[in-house]
């Protein structure tokens, strides 16, 4: 084998050396059709890996470049495999500074690669022609080259042959990296074969060591040195001489040219460090270090608002090391396992009988309706509900250690309501399913039957199709409720009935251990009303003692909503006037919200399976999905420019995701950190629930209720997940705007961070009724939420909301034989899929396991 020139690409192993033909000796003449698709235009050049032709893609009507492997080399299995590697790896990289690879094909005995045609000149030829580049142009090209290399590294791909000849300068003056013929996936770089161009190899490569990210950065440093000075820092006629030359001190570029920016010289010399550990950690770091490398800082220093594209391009590459990624994923799994173990002592469903599935309870409600003479309506809708007044009343009136342990012997906190009707039940409001008063009880054949989880009757409201004549017998109602008439005392009816009745009755007594008032009414002989009223129904303070919203909160929320809408409208107008609106981001967000809102409505909604009703319901669902999509876009347009202007670091991964870079390592990193933090929040909330009894203190938190209708089936659980993601988006927008507002008012970021932290503490203590025992938990949880917002960003808050809700509020009992198990799998499966996805993406193309571990 002949000794190759040091400027030429060296490959070991290799076959017979070949001498490139002159440009005038093209194997394929102009006009020849290749593989029935490509028409040859001209020969562009020849090299160690074959000839490159300009051609026209007849099918797509666009110019392409065809790179042929010479026939002598095409017969070599190793080189042919490298050609396939070039296509397989190169197609993964899509970046404005990387030449796109389209396809691989065969023509006769030849193999070729179809790639993007770049109309321009390679950097090597340009430097030979003009000597060197002006420093500012060299820095501009260095930005593009570093960005392209960063994109390849983000996919786990090393170039291994970066040199001026493999960098095209297109007609716009931008750099385009070509020839991934020597590229290897990072996990394969340990093969250690000597491959590349010796004059542009890192010292460790010249010594036969495997290539790495740092060896690509060394080559980038050589290219930058040559662009700025017009010469190479090292020279040698053999590999041995190059090794000696590279071991000597590098002459600073400023010794060859004057007035070079010290920052440019520093990054070049760092790239050319003999020790790979002393070089930059990534191409992104080079981008940030070069002048103009931080578009956010430059825009803010100039008093301008950085563009969404600049925000997405800012920051580091964002990938995690294997150790950190495994630590986060492992912590999430361990904490979630502890949460599942604690569930039995904290969940409301573990404190009541919960062995009857929705199908069984539906059948029981229909049986009650038929027994009472209400007929057998064709349509029904059902769901679980909890009594917030009940739980708040216990908080106010019972401080015993076992205050949550008597539900089985008293009034049920968890009930099941079945809506019955002779026509499809189409809600009027913005909820996707019928409730106990939507649609209102107005038509004959409609009924509400509320039972507890054992099937006992709790409440009834009905409009019978044809009431029976005569006088009612209320004893069957009392029997269905598990009440003994002999133990009840007659009293005066007090309920205001929403329907017509001819006779009424009332009693007082006990429902288990709970004192109650019972009322019943009938139209003729047909019962139409039954209501067991516990004492908390009339306690005005019970609602405010719970953690749920009530009438008082709604009275505040509605006026506040109008005020917020007015402020948002002013902000939208102001942002539009100043040209700050991120239109593309708002459209993408609106489309995403519409899709998840529509999916959530379809999954959790009521379906009668009658065509006309389904079409009407789909129209209603689409209208609400459009409304919420518009509302989110409106808020985004109002709020996002202010976050982008004053605290753009919060939006880097958010902006990358909105621009379609969902496989970006920073996106994976922020989702993994956020989901782990959400599970940690659920873990601490569970611990705070079980700790008080261990300390012989009354439980401070109410039992875990969560998304109770997730138990209704797997489709409901998936729909709830979509609603949770939507609420996470709203959380991220609101929290980031509050942080920015505090920064504007307090004028210093540290004070704004302290302010948002104190707000988090206050919010957590409010939810937990300002219990002194829970203050330490509030301090830790507030610090966690503040860290996510300030240091990780908005996207992590969306993942945080998902992690917390799926771990804390979704169904949990892990019993494959239980009817609840499919719903449980939704929460467990969601967390598993998100954690695995985020873990894999956060590695930025690194293998999950080290090569040494796999070898063992």
Secondary structure, 3 states (H helix, E strand, C coil): CCCCCCCCEEECCCCCCCCCCCCCCCCCCCCCEECCCEEEEEEEEEECCEEEEEEEECCCCEEEEEEEECHHHHCCHHHHHHHHHHHHHHCCCCCCCECCEEEEEEECCEEEEEEECCCEEEHHHHHHHHCCCCHHHHHHHHHHHHHHHHHHHHCCEECCCCCHHHEEEECCCCEEECCCCCCEEHHHHHHCCCEEEHHHCCHHHHCCCCCCHHHHHHHHHHHHHHHHHCCCCCCCCCHHHHHHHHHCCCCCHHHCCCCCCHHHHHHHHHHCCCCHHHCCCCHHHHHHHCCCCCHHHHHHHCCCCCCHHHHHHCCCCCCCCHHHHHHHHHHHHHHHHHHHHHHHHCEHHHCCCCCCCHHHHHHHHHHHHHHCCCCCCCEEEEEEEECHHHHHHHHHHCCCCCCCCCHHHCCCCEEEEEEEECCCCCCCCCCCCCECCECCCCCCCEEEEEEECCCCEEEEEEECCCCCCCCCCCHHHHHHCCCCHHHCEECCCCCCCCCCCCEEEEEEEEECCEEEEEEEEEECCEEEEEEEEEHHHHCCCHHHHCCCCCHHHHHHHHHHHHHHHHHHHHHHHHHHHHCCCCHHHHHHHHHHHHHHHHHHHHHHCCCCCCHHHHHHHHHHHHHHHHHHHHHHHHHHHHHHHHHHHHCHHHHHHHHHHHCCCCCCHHHHHHHHHHHHHHHHHHHHHHHHHHHHHHCCCCCCCCCECCCHHHHHCHHHHHHHHHHHHHHHHHHHHHHHHHHHHHHHHHCCHHHHHHHHHHHHHHHHHHHCCCCHHHHHHHHHHHHHHHHHHHHHCHHHHHHHHHHHHHHHHCCCCCCCCCCCHHHHHHHHHHHHHHHHHHHHHHCCCCCCCCHHHHHC
